[in-house]
Amino acid sequence: MTDKHITDLALFTGKPQYENFSRFKEMLPVSRMAASSAPYQFADGQTIALPATYAFEGEERSSDTFLTETDTSAVLVLKDGAVRHELYRLTGGRDVQWISWSVAKSFVSALVGIAVAEGHIRGIGDPISDYISVEPGSAYDGVRIKDVLQMSSGARWNEDYTDTGSDVHRLAAAMAGVMPLDTFVATMVHEAEPGTICRYNSGDTQALGGLLVRATGRSLTDYMREKLVEPLGFESDAYWLIDGVGMEMAFAGLNVTARDFAKLGELYRNHGRWDGKQIVPETWVHASVRADAPAHQPGQPILADHPLDLGYGYQWWLPNGDRGEFSAIGIYNQLVYVDPSRGVTIVKLSANPAYGTSMDERTNREMENIAFLRAIAASFDIQ
């Protein structure tokens, strides 16, 4: 085990990170999920070129320039389950496990759905405090699991990456041994009525990680290895970042290859079925990628101090529009984007050096990434 911690990386300072993001398993404390005993390889389809340009904010922008400026390591495009484009740059590669950041949240959501189906969790109407230890009157005391899934727990939270005193930075510090992640969650502060405000909160996902561990009696690593890694045919080992007592960094710590990231998108595109078997309940998948209340509609979810033109489901982002798209999105521009109407799943893994140096679109380029991936998906309409 290494003595390095996530706080040593100088995140959100403009420092290039692509060398780090490709080798966390060598740099930081991790747990390992062995590759599937029956690795699944996507079929190869006719190779397409990426669109030379894409439209954003009223102008045509260069795709190649965008990939370069965001230090993109991988772009994987699937159409109807077949690989149509596979690009690796910098430290990316088919066998490289890349840090998910908040893409991990969507994996955690899938595991919660499985745990409900298996009876480990009675239902998402239960208070999460029936399963995890929290201080009386703290953020998660009596709060429904559903509200936590939808980032509507009412916990006080600041996800401002530019503020070193923000909650998200304190959560990262917990990973460095200041306190166990479970203690951090147990002592978070209540602020708003649950279910009324969708405020993006990495603490909510860490609480869900604790829920899975307590409800199943197994580590997140062990449970995911059996329920997702093995049946989906992960081709490569996967890794979770862990704290000093072995608890997984549920909100952001998953390290997976581009092809194995794509398997979650394909699983959800196919309504939770894989190779003829229902892995995640179909009803769970459908509920997960829909905004079922006003607070979760596009334009309402709040990141730090501003709303985003994205909706929110059960730990999945929902682009504005009528195509039924959904996406797992992580900091530094990690995305697993799905357009089920076109049969398209796209993985983009990046280390955008400007990310988090402000909380503005001009540096973080969240919506621009969606525009770029939409252009790739739409390119199939004219082939």
Secondary structure as GFF3:
##gff-version 3
##sequence-region A 1 383
A	DSSP	three_ten_helix	6	9	.	.	.	ID=ss1
A	DSSP	alpha_helix	18	21	.	.	.	ID=ss2
A	DSSP	alpha_helix	24	27	.	.	.	ID=ss3
A	DSSP	beta_strand	30	33	.	.	.	ID=ss4
A	DSSP	beta_strand	43	44	.	.	.	ID=ss5
A	DSSP	beta_strand	53	56	.	.	.	ID=ss6
A	DSSP	beta_strand	59	62	.	.	.	ID=ss7
A	DSSP	alpha_helix	63	69	.	.	.	ID=ss8
A	DSSP	beta_strand	72	79	.	.	.	ID=ss9
A	DSSP	beta_strand	82	88	.	.	.	ID=ss10
A	DSSP	beta_strand	98	99	.	.	.	ID=ss11
A	DSSP	alpha_helix	103	117	.	.	.	ID=ss12
A	DSSP	three_ten_helix	128	130	.	.	.	ID=ss13
A	DSSP	alpha_helix	145	149	.	.	.	ID=ss14
A	DSSP	alpha_helix	167	175	.	.	.	ID=ss15
A	DSSP	alpha_helix	181	186	.	.	.	ID=ss16
A	DSSP	alpha_helix	202	216	.	.	.	ID=ss17
A	DSSP	alpha_helix	220	224	.	.	.	ID=ss18
A	DSSP	pi_helix	225	229	.	.	.	ID=ss19
A	DSSP	beta_strand	238	241	.	.	.	ID=ss20
A	DSSP	beta_strand	254	256	.	.	.	ID=ss21
A	DSSP	alpha_helix	258	269	.	.	.	ID=ss22
A	DSSP	beta_strand	273	274	.	.	.	ID=ss23
A	DSSP	beta_strand	277	278	.	.	.	ID=ss24
A	DSSP	alpha_helix	282	288	.	.	.	ID=ss25
A	DSSP	three_ten_helix	294	296	.	.	.	ID=ss26
A	DSSP	beta_strand	302	303	.	.	.	ID=ss27
A	DSSP	beta_strand	306	307	.	.	.	ID=ss28
A	DSSP	beta_strand	310	312	.	.	.	ID=ss29
A	DSSP	beta_strand	317	319	.	.	.	ID=ss30
A	DSSP	beta_strand	326	330	.	.	.	ID=ss31
A	DSSP	beta_strand	334	339	.	.	.	ID=ss32
A	DSSP	beta_strand	344	350	.	.	.	ID=ss33
A	DSSP	alpha_helix	361	364	.	.	.	ID=ss34
A	DSSP	alpha_helix	366	378	.	.	.	ID=ss35
A	DSSP	three_ten_helix	379	382	.	.	.	ID=ss36
###
